[in-house]
Amino acid sequence: MENVSQSTIKGTGVVAGVAYAEAVWVRPRPELPTAGELIDEEKRDGEYDRFLEAVDVVASRLEQRAAGAEGQAAEVLGATAGMVKDRGWHKAVRKSIRSGRPAEYATASATEKFVTLFEAAGGVMAERTTDLKDVRDRVIAQLRGEQEPGLPMVSGEAVLLADDLAPADTATLDTAHIKALVTELGGPTSHTAIIARQLDIPCIVAVGADLRNIESGTLLFVDGSVGTVSLGANRAESLKAVEEYREKAARVAQWRGPAQTKDGHRVQLLANVADGNAARIASDSQAEGIGLYRTELSFLSASEEPTVDEQARIYAKVFNAFPESKVVVRTLDAGSDKPISYATLSSEENPALGVRGLRIARDNESLLTRQLDAIAQAAADRGDDVPTWVMAPMVATAVEAKWFAGLCRERGLTAGAMIEVPAAALMADTIMPHLDFVSIGTNDLTQYTMAADRLSPQLAYLTDPWQPAVLRLIQHTCVVGSDNNVPVGVCGEAAADPLLACVLTGLGVNSLSAASTAVAGVGAQISELTLEQCQKLAEAAINAEGPSEARTAALDLLEEFKA
């Protein structure tokens, strides 16, 4: 390997950290079957039974993995097992088998129909095609008696390479052996990225087709902070960098809050959660409270709207995890990539720019008011001195902010809004006077600012949260917030990046909310810099030409500060 000339390929770094190990590719997916000859009619019922037996085996394996996992990993595995049992998919397979097709081909053809539908829907639905294809491949492999595709057996340390990792594989990675993830496809908010953050393992996505040129066994140096994969890197320098990273990780593990800069400027660090279980896990971290409670999970999993009492019981589980701490609840963020049959439109030409978030309540205000009633009911026992903040997604105008704030205050709730529409950032001076706080959703703000689907692997270079245009909108929002004495938080994935968190602090952000596993790393990094140094990082980033240049400028300054 020392004789191999050094070369570097680049993707989007989604989890910082470095690794130096041999590449290993995931086990190949089975070759998809052709239609073949029709099977005899009297054998078709037995062929469908064979499909169902394969489904039971695959679902059982996934459920066993889910039982041994925690948090989002358990949720993803459980959801994938649920897809294996999906009645609509089974019905499509049965129809194909009854027409005379073998189970393997029926499985593939039925899946392709759903893949086409999901891709047409776009957003998260399009991203779920990876899940669908994974389910298809596992069932086909089981039908053929082949080894299940996915993770290889690894005895030493390795960098795992894949076109795009299936959620079931990402969620069950053995981090004792797999030291980094690199994928050809994917994006900053893909399942791979989300679970990699939970596992706290260096991860780079959207590398592109160049990744295919790397063979298993090739020594790689992976730097998740800048999104680079280097072949032929100097061994001694690489091992030194890994050792420094491990020492830093050990220091991070020992970090205890509250978060503040070296000169005492406080930044509140909070956790993003989706349910009571995630909130309980977060309560064991250094998070000071919850900065984003995504309530839509309880809606997405229900066939009809939960009652006020049912919602209140669900919300109470989250409040109980932080009984004396700040909890920020986001009202229903449905629509676009999260359709709900009883709340959202059945179809839209451009759902990402359609009736989603707060806009749903324009024609269905009672859906929102019932949720606010449930939040107030769940928070009733928290006490007057324990803040319960509620924010609306997709606020675009001052009129919307004023209307939502009025509904919140009627119920004794602290009123806020998400700043994720560029218009809301630009018109913050008219919006903030109506609110008690705002929280910037960097995922959607980046998507709308750059006019790029945040789940498109081809556009990951645009949806990088280091985009200077996005950072300038955040800076403007913070200036207006300071002028109006309205606190400004960030609850998007940008808050999980320790270096970017320092930039956000320098821009004037008051609180940062991320996956609970990222909190300690962010807090430790902030503690190593003064507020003035954070401001210098911010200035360098917003004046850069692009996201890579912004990240590099900040890294260079960080090295200067250490010297």
N, C-alpha and C positions, 0 to 999 in steps of 0.2 A: 504493500500500500504506500510505502514511503516513496516509491518511484513513480506513483501516479501524479500527473500534473494537477495542481490545485485548480478547482473550478467551483463556482458558487451558483446555485439557483435560488430564486426568491419566491416567497409566497406571502400570505398574510399571517403574521404572528398573532395568535389569540391567547396563548398562555406563555408568560415569560419563563426563562430558565434555559440552561444549556445541558447538552448531553453529548457524549462521544462513545459510540458503540457501532457494532456491525448492523447493517440494514437487514431487515427480514420482512418479506411480503406476506400479506394475509393469504390463507389457503384459497386457491382459485374457486370461482363460482362454477357450478356445473354447466356444461354445454347445454344450451336450451334445445328441447326436442323439436323435431319436425312433425308434421301432421301424421305421417305414416299411414298404414292401412287401417280401415275401419274395423272395429272389433264386433264380433257377433252380438246380436241383440240380447241373447240369453245370458251373456257374460257381463252385460253393462252394469247391472245392479252390484255384482261382485267387484267390478272395477271401482265403483263409487265407494264401496265399503273399504277398499284398499286405500283410497284417498283419505277417508275419515280416520283410518288407523294411523296413517302417516301424520295427519294433523294432530291427533292425540299425543303422539310421541314428541313432536316438535313443541307443542304447547306445554306439555309437562316439563320438558327441559327448561324452557324459558321461565316457567313459574317457579321452578326450583332455584334458578339463578336469582329471580326477584326476591325470593324468601331470604336469600343470603346477602342481599344488597341493602343499601340504605338510601334515604333521600331521593334525589332525582334519578339516580341509577335504578332504584327499585321501581319508581314510577314508569320509567321508560321501558324496562323489561316487562312490567305488567301490561303496559299499553301494547307492546309488540305481541305478547301472548294473546291479548284480546283480538288483535288483527287476525291471528291464525284462526280464531274461532268465529270470525265475522260471518254472519248469516248471509249477507248479500254476496260475499265472495263464494261461499259454499254453494249458493244457489246458481251462480254463474258457472261454476265448475260442474255441478250436476247436470245442468242443461247441455254443456259441451259433451260430457260423457254419454248422455242419453242420445246424442246425435251420432255416437259411434266413435268418439275420440278416446284414445288412451288417457289414463289419469295424468301422466306426466305432461302431455300436450294440453290437456284441459286446464291444468293448473297454470301453465304458462300463458295460454290465450286469455283466460279469465282475468289474470293479473294485469295483462297488457291493457285491457279495457279500462280498468280502474286507474292505471298509471296515466293513460290518456286523459281521463276525466280530471285527475288531480293536477296534472301539468297545466291543463286549460284554466283551472281555478287560480293557479299562481300562489305566491306567498308560502305560508307554512304548509298548505295542502300540497303544493308542488314538492316541497322538501320531503314530505312523507313518502314520496315515491321510492326513496332509499329503503325505508322500512318495508314497503310492499315487496320490492324485489328481493329483499333479504328473506322475508317469509316464503316467497315463491321458491327461492333457491334451497332453503332448508327442507321444504316439503319434497321437492323434486329429488334431492339427494337421498332423503329417507325412502322414497318410493323405489329408488334404484339400488338401495343398499350401499350407497357410497358414504364416505366420510363427510360429516357436516362441514360446510364451507365456513371460513372465518379465521379465527385466531390460530396461529401455528403453535406448536409446542416449542418453548424456548427454555434453555437451561441456563444460559448466561445472560448478560445485559444486551439489549438490542434496541434499535430504533425501528418502530413499526411503520411500514409504508403500505398505502392502500389507495385505490382510486377514490373511494369514499367509505369510511367505516360505517357499518350498520350499528344502530343504537345498541342492539343486544350485545355486540362485541365490545363497543367502547365502554359499556357499563360494567363489564366483567374483566377488565384488563388486570393482569397481575403486575402491579407497579414495582414489585421486587425485581422483575426482569425487564419489563418494557419501560424504557427511560424517556422516551419521547414519541410523539405521533406526528406523522407528516402525511397529508393527503393531497391528491391531485385536484379534487373538487372540494365542495364544502364552502362555508362562509363563517363569519364571526358569530352568528347566532344559530349555527347548525347544532344538531344533537352532539356531534363529535366535540365541538368547541365547548358546549355547556358542560358536558360530563368531564372533559379534560380539566376544566376549571375546578370542578368538584374534587377530582383526583389530584389536583395541583401537579400536573405533569406537563412539561414543555410541549407545546402543540403549534403546528403550522398547517394552515389549510390553503386551498386554492393555489397550489404551486404550478399547476398546469401540466401539459403533456411531457415536459422535460423530466418529470419524476420517473417516467417509465424507462428511462435510459439507465437507471441505477439498478444494479443487480443485487440480489441477496448476498450478504457476505461482505459488501463494500463498507469500509469504515467511513462513518459520517460524523461531522461535527454540526450539531443543530443548535441554533440560537433563536429561541422563541421570542425574545424581546424585539428583535429586528426582522424576524421572519426569514432567516437564511439557512440553507443547507449546504455545507461545504464538503467537497470531496478532495482528498489529498491534503487535508489540513495538517499542520505540523503536530506530531503526536505529543511532544512535551508541552507545547503551548495549550493544546486542547485539554490535556489531563489537568494542567494547572487551572484552567478556567473552570473545569468541572469541580475541582476541589474547592475553589473559591465560592462557587455557587452553592455547594453543599454546606460550607461554613456559614454562608449568609442564610441559608434555609434554616440552619440550626438556631441562629440568632433570632430569626423571625418567629420560630416556634416558641421562643422564650419571651417574646414581646408581650407586654401587658399595657392596656390602655390606661386612661383615655388618650386619644390621639392628639398630638400637638407638635408644632414645629420646634426646632431646636431652641428658638427664642420665645416659646410659650404661646404661639398663636393656635387656638383650638380649632379643630375640625371634627365634627361629629361623624363617627363611622357607624353605619347601620347595615342591616341585612335585607336582601331580597328573598321573599318566601312565597310559596303558592298554597300552603296548607298548614295545619297544625303540627304535623310531623316535622316539616322543614323548620317551623318556628322553634320547636323544642331543640332541634339540632343547633340552630343559630344561638339559642340561649346559652349553650355551652361554649360558644366562641367569645371573642372579644368585642362582638357587636354590642352597641349601646342600646339598640332597639331595632325596630323594623322600619326601613325606609320605603319599601314597596311590598305591599301585600296584594298579590294578583288574585282578585276574587273570582275571576271568570272560570277557574277550574271547577268550582261547585256548580256552575251553570252548564259548562261544556259536557259534564258527565251525567247530566239529568235530561230526561226525555221531555220534561215540562218544567216550567219555572218553579223553583223551590218556594215554599211559603215564607212569610216573614219569620215565623218561629224556626223553621228549618234553617234558613240562612243564619239567623242569630246564633243558633247552636254551633254552626260551622265556624263563624267568625270568633266566637268566644274561645275556641280552642287556640286560636292564634293569640288573642289578647292574654290568655292565661299563661302563655309562655313568657310574656314580658309584662307582668301585672303592674309594675310601677315604672314602666319605661314608655317612651314615645313609640307609637305605632301609626304608620301612614298607610291608609287603606285606599287603593285605587278602585273606583267604581267600575262596573262592567265594561271591559274593553273587548267587545265582540265586534264581529264584522270582518271584512277583508279575509285574512287567513284564519280567522276563528269564527266561522259561521255557527249560529245557534238557531235552530228551526223555528222556535217560537218568538224570536226577538229580531232577527235580521232578515234582509231581503233574500229571496231565493236565488236571485242572479243579478249581477251588475256587469256592465261593460268593463269597468275598471274598479274592482272592489277596493284596492288599496287607497284609492282616492274617493271612495264612496261613502255610504252610510255606515259608519263605524264609530266606536267609542261614544262620546256624549251625543253625537248626532242621532243615535238610535232613539234617544228620549224626546226628540222634537215631535215625533208622532206617537210616542208611547211613554209619556211622562210618568205614568203610574209604575212602570217597570223600574224607573230610577227612584221614585219616592219610596216604593216598597223596600228597595235595597237600603236606602238611607235610614228608613225606620228600623230595619234589622240591625244595621251597624250601631245605631243609637241604643237599641235594646241590648245588644251584646256588650256595649261599653258602659252600661248604666252603673255597674258596680265598681268601676275603675277609680272613682273619686274625682273631685273637681281639679285636683292638682296633677293628675296624670293625663297628659295630652293624647287625645284621639283625633288625628288629622285625617281628612278625607280629600282626595283629589280626583278630578275628572280628567279622563284621557281625551285627546284630540280637540282641546279648546283652541279656537282660532280667532275669536273676536272678544272685545270687551263686553258686548251684550251677553254672550254665552257665559263669560266668567261671572258677571253680576247675577245672572239668573241662577246659576249653580250655587253660588255663595249664599244666596238668599235661602235656598232649600236646605242647605247645610245648617245655617244659623238658626233656622226655625226649630231644629232638632238638637241644638246645643253642640254642634260639631264644628271643629276648626276647618275652615274652607281653603282649599288650594286648587291648583290646576297643573296639569302636565304642560311643559313647554316642549312640544315635539313637532309643531307646525311652524315653519319659518315665519309666517305672518305673526304668530304669537310672540316670537322673540323680537321681531322688528317693532311690534306695537306694544311691547311690554309696559311702556309708560302709561298706556290707557287701560291695560288689563290689571296690573298689580294693585292699583288703589282699591279694587274690589275684593282683594284676596288677603289671606293671612300668610301664605307661603306659596312658592312654586317649586316644582321639581322637573329637571330637564331629562327627558328620555332620549338619550343620545342615539339609540338604535334607529328610532323613527326620524328624529331630527336629521340625522345623517342621510337617511334614505330620501327624505323629501328635499333636502338642500341640494343633494347631488343628482336628483332625478334618477335614482338607481335602486332597483329592488334589492333590499338588504339580504335576501335569501338566494340571490343569483350568484353562483360561483364564478361566472364570467365577469361579474361586476364587483367582485370583492375588493379590487384595487380602488374603487370609488367609494365603497361603503366603509372604508377604514375610519375609525373614530378620530384619528389624528389629522383628518382633513382640516387645513387652516381655515377654510370657509366656515366650517362648523364651530371651530374654536372661537372665531370672531363673533358668531352669534351668541355663544355662551358668554363671552366677555361682555357683550352689550347687555345681555340679560342680567348679569351680575352687577353692572354699574347701575342699572335702573333699580334693581333690588335694593342696593345700598342707599340710593337716593330716597326710596320709599319705605325704608326700614322693613323690607319684606325678605325673609331668608330665602336663599336659593340653594337647592340641592341638586345632585345628579344621581339618577337611579338606573342609568343605562350601563351596558357592559364596559364603557370607558372607565367607570369607577373601580373596576377590578384590576386595572393595569397600574401597578405601583408608580411607575414614572409618570404616566399620564395623570394620575391622581395628584401628583405634585404640581403639574401644569395647571390642572383645574383649581387647585388651592391658590396658585398664583393669579389665576383669573378672577378670583373672588368668591368661589363656591364655598358655602358654609357647611354642607354635609355631603357625604358620599355614601351611597348604598350599593352593595354588590353581593355576590354569593358569599355566604358566611365563611367559606374556606379562604376567600381572598382578603378578608378583613385584616388579619395579622400582617400580611405582606405589605399592604397599603400603609397601615399604621407605622410599621417599622421604617419604611422608606421616608415617610413624611417627617419622622422624628430625627432623621439625619441631616435635614436641611433647615435653614432659616426661612422666614417668610419672604425676605428679599431675594433669596436664591430661587425660591419657587416662582417669584414674579419674573425673574430673569429667564427661567426656563419657559415660562408662558410667553414672554415677549419673543423669544427665539422661535417658538413653535408657530405662533400666529403670523410671523413674518416670513415663514418658509414658503417655498413654491408648491409643495405637495406633502402628502402624509409621510413618505419615506424620509424626505428632507427634514420635516419637522421632528420626527423621532430621532434622526441622527444628530440634529442640532442640540436636542435636549440631552442625549447621551454624552455628546462631547462636553457640554457644560458640566454635566454631573461628574465627569472624570476630572475636570478642572477643579471643581469644588472639593474633591477628595484629596487632590494633590497638596 
